[in-house]
Amino acid sequence: MADDNFLDNDIELMDREQLIAEVRKLRKGIREHRDSSGHELCWHHPALWNLLPEKTDPLPVVPDWPQFIQGCLRYRQSLDAQAPHAKRSDEPYPD
């Protein structure tokens, strides 16, 4: 991966208004991701990565099905541990 300082050199050239606009754009993207809920939590989120100035193809390495399902189960278990009082839903996945 490239040096993070090099990747962020563009912010040194921004004036105050540009920096404020950049912070607002990033906060909006982070909030949209944070506010994902239900089945949205399982999706690939390239819109979040597209907030960065460097443009790359954010295609992930996709685990084979058994390992993928194991990861989904572990993620769901982590939600039980980290958010035990979160509202639960039995809403089926939309077709």
C-alpha positions as CSV (number, residue, x, y, z in Angstrom):
1,M,0.0,0.0,0.0
2,A,1.2,3.5,-0.8
3,D,2.4,5.8,1.9
4,D,-0.6,7.4,3.6
5,N,1.2,10.8,3.9
6,F,1.7,10.8,0.1
7,L,-1.9,9.9,-0.5
8,D,-3.1,12.8,1.6
9,N,-0.9,15.5,0.1
10,D,-3.9,17.1,-1.6
11,I,-5.3,18.3,1.7
12,E,-2.2,20.5,2.1
13,L,-3.3,22.5,-1.0
14,M,-6.9,23.0,0.2
15,D,-8.1,26.3,1.6
16,R,-10.4,26.5,4.6
17,E,-13.6,26.3,2.6
18,Q,-12.4,23.3,0.6
19,L,-11.3,21.5,3.8
20,I,-14.7,22.2,5.4
21,A,-16.5,20.8,2.3
22,E,-14.2,17.7,2.4
23,V,-14.9,17.1,6.1
24,R,-18.7,17.4,5.5
25,K,-18.5,15.0,2.5
26,L,-16.6,12.4,4.5
27,R,-18.9,12.8,7.5
28,K,-21.9,12.3,5.3
29,G,-20.4,9.1,3.8
30,I,-19.4,7.7,7.2
31,R,-22.9,8.4,8.6
32,E,-24.6,6.7,5.7
33,H,-22.4,3.7,6.3
34,R,-22.9,3.8,10.1
35,D,-26.7,4.1,9.7
36,S,-26.8,0.9,7.5
37,S,-29.1,-1.6,9.2
38,G,-30.7,-4.9,8.6
39,H,-29.6,-6.7,5.4
40,E,-27.7,-3.6,4.3
41,L,-24.9,-4.6,6.7
42,C,-23.9,-7.5,4.5
43,W,-23.3,-5.4,1.3
44,H,-20.1,-4.4,-0.5
45,H,-19.8,-0.6,0.0
46,P,-17.8,1.0,-2.8
47,A,-19.5,4.4,-2.3
48,L,-17.7,4.7,1.0
49,W,-14.3,4.1,-0.7
50,N,-15.1,6.4,-3.5
51,L,-15.0,9.3,-1.0
52,L,-11.2,9.0,-1.1
53,P,-9.3,11.0,-3.7
54,E,-7.4,8.0,-5.1
55,K,-9.5,6.1,-7.5
56,T,-9.1,2.3,-7.4
57,D,-11.3,-0.6,-8.2
58,P,-12.3,-1.7,-4.7
59,L,-13.2,-5.3,-5.7
60,P,-12.7,-7.5,-2.7
61,V,-11.2,-10.9,-2.5
62,V,-14.3,-13.1,-2.1
63,P,-14.1,-16.1,0.2
64,D,-15.5,-19.4,-1.1
65,W,-19.0,-20.2,0.1
66,P,-18.2,-22.2,3.3
67,Q,-15.7,-19.6,4.5
68,F,-18.0,-16.8,3.5
69,I,-20.9,-18.2,5.5
70,Q,-18.6,-18.9,8.5
71,G,-17.6,-15.2,8.3
72,C,-21.3,-14.1,8.2
73,L,-22.0,-16.2,11.2
74,R,-19.0,-14.7,13.1
75,Y,-20.1,-11.2,12.1
76,R,-23.6,-11.8,13.4
77,Q,-22.2,-13.3,16.6
78,S,-20.1,-10.2,17.1
79,L,-23.2,-8.1,16.8
80,D,-24.7,-10.1,19.6
81,A,-21.6,-9.4,21.7
82,Q,-21.2,-5.8,20.8
83,A,-24.8,-4.7,20.5
84,P,-26.8,-7.1,22.8
85,H,-29.6,-4.7,23.2
86,A,-30.0,-3.7,19.6
87,K,-33.5,-4.2,18.1
88,R,-33.8,-7.5,16.3
89,S,-35.7,-8.2,13.1
90,D,-37.1,-11.3,11.4
91,E,-37.6,-9.4,8.2
92,P,-36.7,-11.7,5.3
93,Y,-34.2,-10.8,2.7
94,P,-35.9,-9.0,-0.2
95,D,-35.9,-10.8,-3.5
